[in-house]
Amino acid sequence: LPEATLFDESSVSSVWLEAVERATKFIRSVVMGDSNGGAAGGKTASSGGNIPVSDQHTALALLLELAVQRSSLNHLLSSVLLLLQLWDNANKQVTDNRFDSN
């Protein structure tokens, strides 16, 4: 699809926009490692979620594509913030395996 296909929301069916919004919410939960699809009580990647990393990468690619299709500043910045949050979470998970001999 060409970029910004969903930019003019007035020309897109409200049912289609709701479906895109729900899909975006679900895909975001997969990216974040929520194995329960965003429902209350779902596990996260840090607490033992079981979503394969390759699936999370595919979901992230889909989420970024949806943001480009929607082509609004809100959705693009939301994607940038998600990427920064993922990067920050990845840096926090790095453990220091050096042995302190003191």
C-alpha positions as YAML, in Angstrom:
chain: A
units: angstrom
residues:
- id: 1
  name: LEU
  ca: [0.00, 0.00, 0.00]
- id: 2
  name: PRO
  ca: [1.16, 3.54, -0.59]
- id: 3
  name: GLU
  ca: [2.11, 5.57, 2.47]
- id: 4
  name: ALA
  ca: [-0.61, 7.52, 4.26]
- id: 5
  name: THR
  ca: [-3.46, 5.36, 2.99]
- id: 6
  name: LEU
  ca: [-5.33, 5.85, 6.27]
- id: 7
  name: PHE
  ca: [-4.43, 9.53, 6.71]
- id: 8
  name: ASP
  ca: [-7.80, 10.92, 5.65]
- id: 9
  name: GLU
  ca: [-9.96, 9.25, 8.29]
- id: 10
  name: SER
  ca: [-13.10, 10.94, 6.97]
- id: 11
  name: SER
  ca: [-12.90, 8.85, 3.80]
- id: 12
  name: VAL
  ca: [-12.36, 5.57, 5.68]
- id: 13
  name: SER
  ca: [-15.19, 3.54, 7.22]
- id: 14
  name: SER
  ca: [-15.50, 3.87, 11.00]
- id: 15
  name: VAL
  ca: [-15.69, 0.07, 11.22]
- id: 16
  name: TRP
  ca: [-12.35, -0.18, 9.40]
- id: 17
  name: LEU
  ca: [-10.78, 2.44, 11.69]
- id: 18
  name: GLU
  ca: [-12.00, 0.54, 14.76]
- id: 19
  name: ALA
  ca: [-10.55, -2.70, 13.37]
- id: 20
  name: VAL
  ca: [-7.22, -0.97, 12.76]
- id: 21
  name: GLU
  ca: [-7.26, 0.48, 16.28]
- id: 22
  name: ARG
  ca: [-7.94, -2.93, 17.85]
- id: 23
  name: ALA
  ca: [-5.28, -4.57, 15.70]
- id: 24
  name: THR
  ca: [-2.81, -1.87, 16.72]
- id: 25
  name: LYS
  ca: [-3.57, -2.46, 20.39]
- id: 26
  name: PHE
  ca: [-3.08, -6.21, 20.02]
- id: 27
  name: ILE
  ca: [0.12, -5.87, 17.99]
- id: 28
  name: ARG
  ca: [1.52, -3.43, 20.55]
- id: 29
  name: SER
  ca: [0.83, -5.98, 23.31]
- id: 30
  name: VAL
  ca: [2.73, -8.62, 21.31]
- id: 31
  name: VAL
  ca: [5.67, -6.24, 20.84]
- id: 32
  name: MET
  ca: [5.75, -5.56, 24.57]
- id: 33
  name: GLY
  ca: [5.66, -9.30, 25.31]
- id: 34
  name: ASP
  ca: [2.15, -9.46, 26.78]
- id: 35
  name: SER
  ca: [1.15, -13.08, 26.12]
- id: 36
  name: ASN
  ca: [-2.48, -12.33, 27.00]
- id: 37
  name: GLY
  ca: [-3.07, -9.77, 24.23]
- id: 38
  name: GLY
  ca: [-3.35, -6.78, 26.53]
- id: 39
  name: ALA
  ca: [-6.02, -8.29, 28.79]
- id: 40
  name: ALA
  ca: [-5.79, -7.70, 32.51]
- id: 41
  name: GLY
  ca: [-3.41, -10.02, 34.28]
- id: 42
  name: GLY
  ca: [-1.34, -10.83, 31.20]
- id: 43
  name: LYS
  ca: [2.27, -11.84, 31.57]
- id: 44
  name: THR
  ca: [4.96, -9.56, 30.32]
- id: 45
  name: ALA
  ca: [8.28, -10.52, 28.80]
- id: 46
  name: SER
  ca: [10.06, -9.59, 32.01]
- id: 47
  name: SER
  ca: [7.79, -11.82, 34.10]
- id: 48
  name: GLY
  ca: [7.94, -14.91, 31.94]
- id: 49
  name: GLY
  ca: [5.93, -14.19, 28.79]
- id: 50
  name: ASN
  ca: [6.34, -16.82, 26.10]
- id: 51
  name: ILE
  ca: [6.15, -14.81, 22.87]
- id: 52
  name: PRO
  ca: [9.10, -15.68, 20.61]
- id: 53
  name: VAL
  ca: [11.43, -12.80, 19.83]
- id: 54
  name: SER
  ca: [10.98, -13.34, 16.08]
- id: 55
  name: ASP
  ca: [7.22, -12.88, 16.51]
- id: 56
  name: GLN
  ca: [7.83, -9.70, 18.50]
- id: 57
  name: HIS
  ca: [10.06, -8.39, 15.71]
- id: 58
  name: THR
  ca: [7.39, -9.17, 13.09]
- id: 59
  name: ALA
  ca: [4.75, -7.45, 15.24]
- id: 60
  name: LEU
  ca: [7.00, -4.41, 15.60]
- id: 61
  name: ALA
  ca: [7.40, -4.21, 11.82]
- id: 62
  name: LEU
  ca: [3.61, -4.39, 11.39]
- id: 63
  name: LEU
  ca: [3.07, -1.74, 14.04]
- id: 64
  name: LEU
  ca: [5.52, 0.62, 12.37]
- id: 65
  name: GLU
  ca: [3.86, 0.01, 9.00]
- id: 66
  name: LEU
  ca: [0.45, 0.85, 10.48]
- id: 67
  name: ALA
  ca: [1.89, 4.08, 11.88]
- id: 68
  name: VAL
  ca: [3.22, 5.01, 8.43]
- id: 69
  name: GLN
  ca: [-0.16, 4.19, 6.85]
- id: 70
  name: ARG
  ca: [-1.97, 6.36, 9.37]
- id: 71
  name: SER
  ca: [0.60, 9.09, 8.80]
- id: 72
  name: SER
  ca: [-0.37, 11.29, 11.71]
- id: 73
  name: LEU
  ca: [2.08, 12.89, 14.06]
- id: 74
  name: ASN
  ca: [0.40, 11.22, 17.03]
- id: 75
  name: HIS
  ca: [0.85, 7.70, 15.65]
- id: 76
  name: LEU
  ca: [4.38, 8.30, 14.38]
- id: 77
  name: LEU
  ca: [5.51, 9.75, 17.72]
- id: 78
  name: SER
  ca: [3.82, 6.90, 19.55]
- id: 79
  name: SER
  ca: [5.93, 4.49, 17.51]
- id: 80
  name: VAL
  ca: [9.10, 6.44, 18.25]
- id: 81
  name: LEU
  ca: [8.29, 6.38, 21.97]
- id: 82
  name: LEU
  ca: [7.67, 2.63, 21.79]
- id: 83
  name: LEU
  ca: [11.05, 2.11, 20.11]
- id: 84
  name: LEU
  ca: [12.76, 4.20, 22.80]
- id: 85
  name: GLN
  ca: [10.96, 2.25, 25.53]
- id: 86
  name: LEU
  ca: [12.04, -1.07, 23.99]
- id: 87
  name: TRP
  ca: [15.60, 0.17, 23.72]
- id: 88
  name: ASP
  ca: [15.55, 1.33, 27.35]
- id: 89
  name: ASN
  ca: [14.10, -2.00, 28.51]
- id: 90
  name: ALA
  ca: [16.77, -3.91, 26.59]
- id: 91
  name: ASN
  ca: [19.52, -1.85, 28.22]
- id: 92
  name: LYS
  ca: [18.10, -2.51, 31.70]
- id: 93
  name: GLN
  ca: [18.09, -6.27, 31.11]
- id: 94
  name: VAL
  ca: [21.83, -6.38, 30.44]
- id: 95
  name: THR
  ca: [23.46, -7.85, 33.51]
- id: 96
  name: ASP
  ca: [27.02, -7.32, 34.55]
- id: 97
  name: ASN
  ca: [28.67, -10.72, 34.77]
- id: 98
  name: ARG
  ca: [32.02, -9.46, 35.99]
- id: 99
  name: PHE
  ca: [33.25, -10.85, 39.28]
- id: 100
  name: ASP
  ca: [34.09, -8.31, 41.96]
- id: 101
  name: SER
  ca: [37.28, -9.58, 43.62]
- id: 102
  name: ASN
  ca: [37.36, -6.93, 46.38]
...
